[in-house]
Amino acid sequence: MTHPRPFGPTAQLQRLLHSFVLDPAWADSLLTVDMVLDLATELMAEGAEAVVFTPLVVLWMFLTQVVSDDQSCQAAVERLIAWRARHGLPACSSATGGYCRARRRLPEALLHRLVQQTGGRLQDQADPRWSFHGRAVKIIDGTTVSMPDTPENQAAYPQHGRQAPGLGFPLARMVVVLSLATGAILDAAIGPYQGQETGELALLRQLHDQFEHGDIALADRGFGSFLEIALLERRGVDVVMRPHQRRKPELAEARRLGVDDYLINWSKPVRPAWMDQATYATMPEQLAVRWVKVQVSQPGFRPEDFWVVTTLRDSQAFRREEIAELYRARWHAELDLRSIKQGMKLDVLRCKSPAMVRKEVWAHGLIYNLIRGTMAQAASRQGILPRQLSFQGARQTLAAYRLEQSGATASERVRLSEAALASIASHRVGNRPDRSEPRYCKRRTMKYRLMTRPRHADRSRQRKAS
């Protein structure tokens, strides 16, 4: 597709995407500059075209911030100046103001939908052997992220209620839907950490459209409610979850399917405030849920046994041991979130306004999905699971090859791509089944006192004391 280039040069973004989408067979289906242009044309109003900070250039700069060890705006501007110098273009100002203003104009929906598109395409391209009984498994999990303590961020994402004013940081809650097969982010919902309708279940209801008929939703006990299971099942989605801690199995009235395997009917609860009467009336009066007891024999693990509930009611097609192993795979969500938050430095965000905070989250999610796409390519070539490859190893390999690819010819890029995929495939996750480690640190930290008053109050006291 040929575009009238309404949003400026595409070379930088094209080169960046090529550094992730290494295999041409995947490039046209995962993410291309044409796809970005189509979406930008749809979302951005026509207006005066910027000379330096065009939307595609700004998107390239934003994404390079995410992949760089130095994620500052100053470093992003210096990379642009260096690129312009290399191509014989006049240098732009080294001040960051122009870039920051242009980044604010970039639509949040552009980044969000790019995350959805790349995650969805990775899920669609996943090898059938990576599925569970031929069905897609999507993991649900929640987490939190911190951000700079600005009035705007505090207003949108207030700090924890137990912290005194001026001593905490704004806190946002996120619920993420991840692909078990590839590890890609399919979608996420972001909201305040506390307040009405800000819990993980409320955020998950914003993500129901990510689930298609035949999917299996995998989640912990925070999502195992009657109404949530009923809403997903109405979409043709089965669930594998732990029940809420207050719900106990009523074995006296259960139908026994096998050893530690029962079918129990749940009764519909009272209508909650968030559900309207019309929707509540469509909910079933009873819900048949299969309860499977999981025995944990590994020393150091807790608890020793627990229950898993599922709507995969056919005990012959889905054996108890398979359900237990599938629920155990839910732990991959914790590892994926660790890769995003710690490996990609998303745990503490940098932006000072709520809109930019959300854009920062989506920019990290897009880069994360592109790395996962490269890992899926490498795994497919080797006939292994993407989960057998190291995310950090893939990230480091791509960073190393990105510099070499930037000045390579077309034939050289093909050779470098082959070498990069082979290197990524060599970074296997260690086989450490049932690993158990005590939770403490050996290295001592600096013994500074914790802040108990706002910084400006202490500065004022120091001035008065002197």
MARGU-378264 format. One record per residue (C-alpha): residue number from 1; x, y, z. Coordinates in steps of 0.5 Angstrom, whole numbers, padded with zeros to 4 digits, m for minus. Each point is the difference from the previous one (the first is absolute). Layout:
<bavexs>
(NUM,(X,Y,Z))
...
</bavexs>
This chain:
<bavexs>
(1,(0000,0000,0000))
(2,(0003,0007,m0002))
(3,(m0002,0006,0005))
(4,(0001,0007,m0002))
(5,(0004,0001,0006))
(6,(m0004,0004,0004))
(7,(0004,m0001,0006))
(8,(0007,0001,m0002))
(9,(0006,m0005,m0001))
(10,(m0001,m0007,0002))
(11,(0007,m0002,m0001))
(12,(0002,0000,0008))
(13,(m0006,m0004,0002))
(14,(0001,m0005,m0006))
(15,(0007,m0001,0002))
(16,(m0003,m0001,0008))
(17,(m0005,m0005,m0002))
(18,(0005,m0004,m0005))
(19,(0004,m0001,0007))
(20,(m0006,m0004,0003))
(21,(m0003,m0003,m0006))
(22,(0006,m0004,m0002))
(23,(m0004,m0005,m0005))
(24,(m0003,0003,m0006))
(25,(m0006,m0005,0000))
(26,(m0002,0003,0007))
(27,(0001,0007,m0002))
(28,(m0006,0001,m0004))
(29,(m0004,m0003,0005))
(30,(0002,0003,0007))
(31,(0002,0007,m0001))
(32,(0002,0004,m0006))
(33,(0001,0008,m0001))
(34,(m0006,m0001,m0005))
(35,(m0005,m0002,0006))
(36,(0003,0005,0004))
(37,(m0002,0005,m0005))
(38,(m0007,m0002,m0001))
(39,(m0001,0000,0007))
(40,(0003,0007,0001))
(41,(m0004,0003,m0006))
(42,(m0007,m0003,0003))
(43,(0002,0003,0007))
(44,(0003,0006,m0001))
(45,(m0003,0007,m0003))
(46,(0003,0003,m0006))
(47,(0004,0006,0002))
(48,(0006,0004,m0002))
(49,(0006,m0005,0000))
(50,(0006,0001,0004))
(51,(0007,0000,m0003))
(52,(0004,m0003,0005))
(53,(m0005,m0004,0005))
(54,(m0005,m0003,m0004))
(55,(m0004,m0006,0003))
(56,(0004,m0006,m0003))
(57,(0006,0004,0002))
(58,(m0002,0001,0007))
(59,(m0003,m0007,0001))
(60,(0007,m0003,m0002))
(61,(0003,0005,0005))
(62,(m0005,m0003,0005))
(63,(0001,m0007,m0001))
(64,(0008,0001,0000))
(65,(m0001,0003,0007))
(66,(m0003,m0007,0002))
(67,(0005,m0004,m0003))
(68,(0006,0004,0002))
(69,(0004,m0001,0007))
(70,(m0001,0008,0000))
(71,(m0007,0001,0000))
(72,(0000,0008,0001))
(73,(m0003,0005,m0005))
(74,(0007,0003,m0001))
(75,(0003,m0006,m0003))
(76,(m0005,m0001,m0004))
(77,(0001,0007,m0003))
(78,(0007,m0001,m0001))
(79,(m0001,m0007,m0004))
(80,(m0005,0004,m0005))
(81,(0006,0005,m0001))
(82,(0005,m0005,m0001))
(83,(m0005,m0003,m0005))
(84,(m0001,0006,m0004))
(85,(0008,0002,0000))
(86,(0001,m0007,m0003))
(87,(m0005,0001,m0005))
(88,(0002,0007,m0002))
(89,(m0006,0004,0003))
(90,(0001,0006,0004))
(91,(0001,m0001,0008))
(92,(m0006,0002,0004))
(93,(0000,0003,0007))
(94,(0002,m0004,0005))
(95,(m0005,0002,0005))
(96,(m0005,m0005,0002))
(97,(m0006,0005,0000))
(98,(m0002,m0001,m0007))
(99,(0000,m0008,0000))
(100,(m0004,0000,0007))
(101,(m0005,0004,m0003))
(102,(m0001,m0004,m0007))
(103,(0000,m0006,0005))
(104,(m0006,0002,0003))
(105,(m0003,0001,m0006))
(106,(0001,m0007,m0002))
(107,(m0007,m0003,0001))
(108,(m0001,m0005,0006))
(109,(m0004,m0005,m0005))
(110,(0005,m0001,m0005))
(111,(0005,m0003,0005))
(112,(m0005,m0004,0003))
(113,(m0003,m0003,m0006))
(114,(0007,m0002,m0002))
(115,(0001,m0004,0006))
(116,(m0007,m0003,m0001))
(117,(0002,m0001,m0008))
(118,(0007,m0003,0001))
(119,(m0003,m0005,0006))
(120,(m0006,m0002,m0004))
(121,(0004,m0002,m0006))
(122,(0005,m0004,0004))
(123,(m0005,m0003,0003))
(124,(m0003,m0002,m0006))
(125,(0006,m0002,m0003))
(126,(0002,m0005,0006))
(127,(0002,m0007,m0002))
(128,(m0006,m0004,0002))
(129,(0005,m0005,0004))
(130,(0000,0006,0005))
(131,(m0007,0000,0001))
(132,(m0004,m0004,0006))
(133,(m0004,m0006,m0004))
(134,(0000,0005,m0006))
(135,(m0003,0006,0004))
(136,(0003,0007,0001))
(137,(0002,0001,0008))
(138,(0000,0007,0002))
(139,(0003,0002,0007))
(140,(m0003,0005,0004))
(141,(0004,0004,0006))
(142,(0000,0006,0003))
(143,(0006,0005,0002))
(144,(0001,0007,0002))
(145,(0005,0005,m0002))
(146,(0003,0007,0003))
(147,(0001,0006,m0003))
(148,(0003,0007,0001))
(149,(m0004,0004,0006))
(150,(m0003,0006,m0004))
(151,(m0007,0003,0002))
(152,(m0002,m0003,m0007))
(153,(0002,m0007,0001))
(154,(m0003,0001,0008))
(155,(m0007,0002,m0003))
(156,(0000,m0006,m0005))
(157,(0003,m0005,0004))
(158,(0000,0001,0008))
(159,(0006,m0003,0004))
(160,(m0002,m0005,0005))
(161,(m0005,0002,0005))
(162,(0005,m0002,0006))
(163,(0005,0005,m0002))
(164,(0001,0007,0002))
(165,(m0001,0006,m0005))
(166,(0007,0001,m0003))
(167,(0003,m0006,0002))
(168,(m0003,m0005,m0005))
(169,(0000,m0001,m0008))
(170,(m0006,0000,m0004))
(171,(m0002,m0007,m0002))
(172,(m0004,m0003,m0005))
(173,(m0003,m0007,m0001))
(174,(0001,m0005,m0006))
(175,(m0004,m0006,m0002))
(176,(0004,m0003,m0006))
(177,(m0003,m0006,m0005))
(178,(0006,m0004,m0002))
(179,(0001,m0006,m0005))
(180,(0002,m0006,0003))
(181,(0003,m0002,m0007))
(182,(0005,0006,m0001))
(183,(0000,0004,0006))
(184,(m0003,0006,m0004))
(185,(m0004,0005,0003))
(186,(m0007,0000,m0003))
(187,(m0003,0006,0004))
(188,(0000,0003,0006))
(189,(m0004,0005,0004))
(190,(0002,0005,0005))
(191,(m0003,0004,0006))
(192,(0001,0003,0006))
(193,(0003,m0005,0006))
(194,(m0006,0002,0004))
(195,(m0007,0003,0000))
(196,(m0007,m0002,m0003))
(197,(0000,m0006,m0005))
(198,(0008,0000,m0001))
(199,(0001,m0007,0003))
(200,(0003,m0005,m0005))
(201,(m0007,m0003,m0002))
(202,(m0002,0007,m0002))
(203,(0006,0001,m0004))
(204,(m0001,m0007,m0003))
(205,(m0007,0001,m0002))
(206,(0003,0005,m0005))
(207,(0004,m0005,m0003))
(208,(m0006,m0005,m0002))
(209,(0001,0001,m0007))
(210,(0007,m0003,0000))
(211,(m0004,m0007,0001))
(212,(m0002,m0004,m0006))
(213,(m0005,m0006,0000))
(214,(0005,m0006,0001))
(215,(0005,0004,0005))
(216,(0002,m0002,0006))
(217,(0001,0005,0006))
(218,(0005,m0002,0005))
(219,(0000,0004,0006))
(220,(0001,0000,0008))
(221,(m0005,0001,0005))
(222,(m0001,0007,0000))
(223,(m0004,m0001,m0007))
(224,(m0004,m0006,0002))
(225,(m0007,0002,0002))
(226,(m0006,m0002,m0003))
(227,(m0002,0006,m0004))
(228,(0007,0000,m0003))
(229,(0000,m0007,m0002))
(230,(m0008,0000,m0003))
(231,(0002,0006,m0004))
(232,(0006,m0003,m0003))
(233,(m0004,m0006,m0001))
(234,(m0005,0003,m0004))
(235,(0005,0002,m0005))
(236,(0002,m0007,m0001))
(237,(0006,0001,0005))
(238,(0002,m0005,0005))
(239,(0004,0001,0006))
(240,(0005,m0003,0004))
(241,(0001,0004,0007))
(242,(0001,m0001,0007))
(243,(m0007,0002,0004))
(244,(m0001,0006,0005))
(245,(0003,m0002,0007))
(246,(m0006,0001,0003))
(247,(m0004,m0005,m0005))
(248,(0001,m0007,0003))
(249,(m0002,m0007,m0004))
(250,(m0006,m0003,0002))
(251,(0001,m0007,m0001))
(252,(m0006,m0003,0003))
(253,(m0004,0003,m0005))
(254,(0005,m0001,m0006))
(255,(0000,m0005,m0005))
(256,(0007,m0004,0000))
(257,(0004,m0001,m0007))
(258,(0006,m0003,0003))
(259,(0005,0000,0005))
(260,(0000,0007,0003))
(261,(m0004,0002,m0006))
(262,(m0007,0003,0001))
(263,(m0006,0004,m0003))
(264,(m0003,0005,0004))
(265,(m0006,0004,m0001))
(266,(0001,0008,0002))
(267,(m0006,0004,0001))
(268,(m0001,0007,m0003))
(269,(0002,0005,0005))
(270,(m0004,0007,0001))
(271,(0001,0005,m0005))
(272,(0006,0004,0001))
(273,(0000,0008,m0001))
(274,(0004,0000,m0006))
(275,(m0005,m0005,m0004))
(276,(m0006,0003,m0003))
(277,(m0007,m0004,0001))
(278,(m0001,m0002,m0007))
(279,(0007,m0003,0000))
(280,(m0001,m0004,0006))
(281,(m0006,m0003,m0002))
(282,(0003,m0003,m0006))
(283,(0005,m0004,0005))
(284,(m0001,m0007,0002))
(285,(m0003,m0002,0007))
(286,(0005,m0005,0001))
(287,(0007,m0001,m0003))
(288,(0003,m0007,m0001))
(289,(0007,0000,0002))
(290,(0005,m0005,0000))
(291,(0005,0000,0007))
(292,(0007,m0004,m0001))
(293,(0004,m0001,0006))
(294,(0008,0002,m0002))
(295,(0005,m0004,0005))
(296,(0006,0004,0001))
(297,(0006,m0005,0002))
(298,(0006,0004,m0001))
(299,(0003,0002,0007))
(300,(0000,0008,0000))
(301,(m0006,0001,m0004))
(302,(m0006,0003,0003))
(303,(m0006,m0002,0001))
(304,(0001,m0008,0001))
(305,(m0007,0000,m0004))
(306,(m0005,0004,m0003))
(307,(m0006,0000,m0005))
(308,(m0001,0002,m0007))
(309,(m0007,0002,m0003))
(310,(m0001,m0001,m0008))
(311,(m0006,0000,m0005))
(312,(0004,m0006,m0003))
(313,(m0005,m0005,0003))
(314,(0002,m0006,m0005))
(315,(0004,m0004,0005))
(316,(0002,m0005,m0006))
(317,(0002,0006,m0005))
(318,(0004,0004,0005))
(319,(0003,m0004,0006))
(320,(0001,0002,0007))
(321,(0008,0000,m0001))
(322,(m0001,0004,m0006))
(323,(m0004,0006,0003))
(324,(0005,0000,0006))
(325,(0006,0001,m0005))
(326,(m0004,0005,m0004))
(327,(m0001,0004,0006))
(328,(0007,m0001,0002))
(329,(0002,0004,m0007))
(330,(m0004,0006,0003))
(331,(0007,0002,0003))
(332,(0002,0002,m0006))
(333,(m0004,0006,0001))
(334,(0005,0002,0006))
(335,(0006,m0001,m0004))
(336,(m0003,0004,m0006))
(337,(m0002,0006,0004))
(338,(0007,m0001,0003))
(339,(0003,0001,m0007))
(340,(m0004,0006,m0001))
(341,(0001,0003,0006))
(342,(0007,m0001,0002))
(343,(0003,m0002,m0006))
(344,(m0003,0005,m0004))
(345,(0000,0005,0006))
(346,(m0008,0001,0000))
(347,(0000,0000,0007))
(348,(0001,0007,0001))
(349,(m0002,0004,m0005))
(350,(0003,0007,m0002))
(351,(m0006,0004,m0003))
(352,(m0003,0006,0004))
(353,(m0007,0000,m0003))
(354,(m0005,m0006,0000))
(355,(m0001,0000,m0007))
(356,(0007,0000,m0001))
(357,(0001,m0006,0005))
(358,(m0005,m0004,m0004))
(359,(0004,0001,m0006))
(360,(0006,m0002,0003))
(361,(m0003,m0006,0002))
(362,(m0003,m0002,m0007))
(363,(0007,0002,m0003))
(364,(0003,m0005,0005))
(365,(m0005,m0005,m0002))
(366,(0001,0001,m0008))
(367,(0008,m0001,0001))
(368,(m0002,m0006,0005))
(369,(m0004,m0004,m0006))
(370,(0005,0002,m0005))
(371,(0005,m0004,0004))
(372,(m0005,m0006,0001))
(373,(m0001,0000,m0007))
(374,(0007,m0001,m0002))
(375,(0001,m0005,0006))
(376,(m0006,m0004,m0003))
(377,(0003,0000,m0007))
(378,(0007,m0003,0003))
(379,(m0005,m0005,0004))
(380,(m0004,m0002,m0006))
(381,(0007,m0001,m0004))
(382,(0003,m0005,0005))
(383,(m0007,m0004,0001))
(384,(0000,0002,0008))
(385,(m0005,0005,0004))
(386,(0001,0007,0000))
(387,(0000,m0001,0008))
(388,(0006,m0004,0000))
(389,(0004,0006,m0003))
(390,(0003,0006,0005))
(391,(m0004,0007,m0001))
(392,(0007,0003,0003))
(393,(0004,m0004,m0005))
(394,(m0004,0002,m0006))
(395,(0000,0008,0003))
(396,(0007,0000,0000))
(397,(0001,m0004,m0006))
(398,(m0004,0005,m0004))
(399,(0003,0006,0003))
(400,(0007,m0002,m0002))
(401,(m0002,m0002,m0007))
(402,(m0004,0007,m0001))
(403,(0006,0004,m0001))
(404,(0003,m0005,m0005))
(405,(m0006,0000,m0004))
(406,(m0001,0008,0000))
(407,(0006,0001,m0005))
(408,(m0001,m0007,m0004))
(409,(m0002,m0001,m0007))
(410,(m0006,m0005,m0002))
(411,(0004,m0006,m0001))
(412,(0004,0001,0007))
(413,(m0006,0001,0004))
(414,(m0003,m0006,m0003))
(415,(0007,m0004,0003))
(416,(m0001,0004,0006))
(417,(m0007,m0002,0001))
(418,(0002,m0007,0000))
(419,(0005,0001,0005))
(420,(m0004,0004,0005))
(421,(m0006,m0006,m0001))
(422,(0005,m0005,0001))
(423,(0003,0003,0006))
(424,(m0007,0002,0003))
(425,(m0002,m0008,0000))
(426,(0007,m0001,0004))
(427,(m0002,0003,0006))
(428,(m0005,m0005,0003))
(429,(m0003,0001,0007))
(430,(0003,m0005,0005))
(431,(m0004,m0006,0002))
(432,(m0001,0001,0007))
(433,(m0006,m0004,0002))
(434,(m0003,0002,0007))
(435,(0005,0005,0001))
(436,(0000,0002,0008))
(437,(0004,0006,0002))
(438,(0000,0004,0007))
(439,(m0003,0007,m0001))
(440,(0006,0005,0003))
(441,(0006,0004,m0003))
(442,(0007,m0001,0001))
(443,(0003,0007,m0002))
(444,(m0001,0005,0005))
(445,(m0004,0007,m0002))
(446,(0002,0007,0002))
(447,(m0003,0001,0007))
(448,(m0003,0007,m0001))
(449,(m0006,0002,0004))
(450,(m0007,m0001,m0003))
(451,(m0004,0007,m0002))
(452,(m0005,0002,0005))
(453,(m0002,0007,m0002))
(454,(0000,0003,m0007))
(455,(0007,0002,m0002))
(456,(m0002,0008,0000))
(457,(m0002,m0001,0007))
(458,(0007,m0002,0002))
(459,(0003,0005,m0004))
(460,(m0004,0005,0003))
(461,(0002,m0003,0007))
(462,(0008,0000,m0002))
(463,(m0001,0008,m0002))
(464,(m0003,0002,0006))
(465,(0005,m0004,0004))
(466,(0006,0003,m0003))
</bavexs>
